Every structure is written in structure tokens, then in C-alpha cells.
Amino acid sequence: MAPDLFWYRLVVPGRCACFTSMLVQVLLAAHVSAAGLGLARLWAVLMLSALVICFLLHHSIMPTVSKHLIEKAQLRITIQKKRNDSIIRQSRADIAQLLQTGQLDQVFARVERLFKDQNLLAAYDQINDFCECIITNFTHLCEQRDVQSLPVDVRQALANLIFAASRCGELLELNLLRHYFRARYGCEFESTNVELRHENIVTSQIKQNLCKLVISYDEMLQLISEIAEEHELDLRFWDFEQNYCSMQCRRGTFTP
């Protein structure tokens, strides 16, 4: 079963039952008339019926599928945000404790992880905003199959959701939406934004939050200073730059 239709069966069972009933009626009608039709004509009737049902499924069910998937994606984002927020708060408290005991190597390692977690949390907020944009402009998506005919903000929201789906495997519904958008608006639009080709319209903010994995020394120092200020710690006696360079040398990543 296609992933989209699987989710649709979970959230809109009544409508699927309606289409199932239609299919059964078509098959029964074909069976009743089998005696009066040749096999070739019977086969043609069945194929035509299947095409009609596929058309109805594609144009009636699938837009509703995508809307329900977006709503489910938003629910999952809310859950992930709460989880991430809890991790971030604990990480900041742990870093403050490490600063108090002078374990700077561990501080640097934990700040690197914190940087990624905070970027991901910011990305979740952006993804949720793009979902809202799609829901608000859902009529346009139902009416237009040409992505270039969509309003600019809707087209950009689609591009960002597709890109985010390729980077956030934990957002399962977002990945199902990516498959739906690819089927509706073409592989070229998907690959252009997933691979960040020259014509991509993915925003710089979400690129930054989902692609930047290495924190600079200045960014690290800023995070440490924020945490120290939160916990009223005095950092004047620590030589962060020397310790940071020593850590990078041990890793083999230091560049003078």
C-alpha cells in the first residue's frame, strides 16, 4: 500500500470505505453483465472502471491525505520540540557544572552538541511555520499541479518542507509528504531543493540550522558566556582559547 494511502486509511476511514464500496459495485456490475459481454469487452469495462477510481483517488483523496499528514507532522514537531527543549535545558545545566569544576575539554564537547540541538530546535519552529503556510494556502495546492503557478510563499514552503524531510528522518509524516509533493510537482523540483542546486529556493535560515554541523570558536565562546551568565559564573580565570587550541590539536583539526 502506498504510504500516503496508508495514513489516509488511519485518519479518514469513512471516505476510503466510500471508494471501496464504489469498486465493489463496479466489480459486481461487471460480474452480472459478464454473461452478456465478451471477455474483451468485460476487460475494457474493468480497466475503465479502474481508471475512473484512480482518478477519483488522486484528485479527491490525495489532497486530503496531504492536509492530514501536515497536521500530523505538526503534532510530531510539537513532541520533538518538547523533547529537544528538555535536552537543551539539561545540557546547559551540565555545561555550567563542568565550568565550575574546570573541565574545559568536556565543556567544549558538550557545547558542540548543544549547538546542534539548538539549531535543530530553531529548524522545528521554521518547519512548523512552513506547514502553517501550506494549510493556509491549501486551496492553491488543490487547484494547481504546476509548481510554478503557485504563489511564491507557498512554493518556498514546499521547497523548505521537502528539504527538511531529507534532513529530519525523525519527522516521519514529513517524509511521507515529500513523496506526495514529488508525485504531484515532479522529481526535478524535489531534487533541485534537496540537493541545493543553483535554482533552489530553500531559505538560508533553514540551511544554516540543518546543515551547519561545526561550531566556530567565537560561537562556542558566545554560548559558554551565555551559560555562565545564566548561572552567575566568573570566567575571567579560564584561558578558553589556549584550551580550545589544545583540544583541536589533539583532534588533528587545528589550523593556525
Secondary structure, DSSP 4 states (H G I P E B T S, - for coil): --HHHHHHHHH-HHHHHHHHHHHHHHHHHHHHGGGGS-HHHHHHHHHHHHHHHHHHIIIIIHHHHHHHHHHHHHHHHHHHHHHHHHHHHHHHHHHHHHHHTT-HHHHHHHHHHHHHHHHHHHHHHHHHHHHHHHHHTHHHHHH---GGGS-HHHHHHHHHHHHHHHH-TT-HHHHHHHHHHHHHH-HHHHHHHHTT-TT----HHHHHHHH-----HHHHHHHHHHHHHHTT---TT--HHHHHHHHHHHHT----
